[in-house]
Amino acid sequence: MSEHEELQDEDVIVVIANEEGEERYYREEMIIPLGEERFAVLIALDAASEEELENAAEGDEATIAKIITDEEGEDIYTDPSDEEFDAVRRAYELIEEED
């Protein structure tokens, strides 16, 4: 699970903790709707803390997260299934080809 926050320039920053509890920061590049579901393409940021986010450069890593809305209306970013991941990856590639 992860949390997100918006920076002043409207970027959505997602914080994802790995199995060891280490937090990693990502910028939400785009939302891709597939059927009734929403997925986010996330770009890793070179930041070790919230204080470093303002000037953080984008890293080489990108990932895909499924967005689920909880009972309070908050977005929760989770791992997609393998099939969902492949479908979103294909949709993203088509979008990139069009641009």
Residue pairs with C-beta under 8 A, 6 or more apart in sequence:
1 17
1 76
1 77
1 78
2 14
2 15
2 16
2 17
2 65
2 76
2 77
3 14
3 15
4 12
4 13
4 14
4 15
4 28
4 75
4 77
5 12
5 13
5 15
6 12
6 13
7 13
7 53
7 54
11 27
11 28
12 27
12 28
13 25
13 26
13 27
13 28
13 45
13 53
14 25
14 26
14 27
14 28
14 40
14 42
14 65
14 77
15 23
15 24
15 25
15 26
16 23
16 24
16 26
16 42
16 63
16 65
16 77
17 23
17 24
18 24
24 44
25 44
25 45
25 47
25 53
25 56
26 42
26 43
26 44
26 45
26 63
27 42
27 43
27 45
27 58
28 40
28 41
28 42
29 40
29 41
29 42
29 43
29 62
30 40
30 41
30 92
30 95
31 38
31 39
31 40
31 41
31 67
32 38
32 39
32 40
32 41
32 88
32 91
32 92
32 95
33 39
34 84
34 87
34 88
34 91
37 66
37 67
37 84
38 66
38 67
39 64
39 65
39 66
39 67
39 80
39 84
39 88
40 64
40 65
40 67
40 77
41 62
41 63
41 64
41 88
41 92
42 62
42 63
42 64
42 65
42 77
43 58
43 59
43 61
43 62
44 58
44 59
44 60
44 61
44 62
44 63
45 53
45 56
45 57
45 58
45 59
46 52
46 56
46 57
46 58
46 59
47 53
47 56
64 80
64 85
64 88
64 89
64 92
65 77
65 78
65 79
65 80
66 77
66 78
66 79
66 80
66 84
67 75
67 76
67 77
67 78
68 75
68 76
68 78
69 75
69 76
70 76
80 88
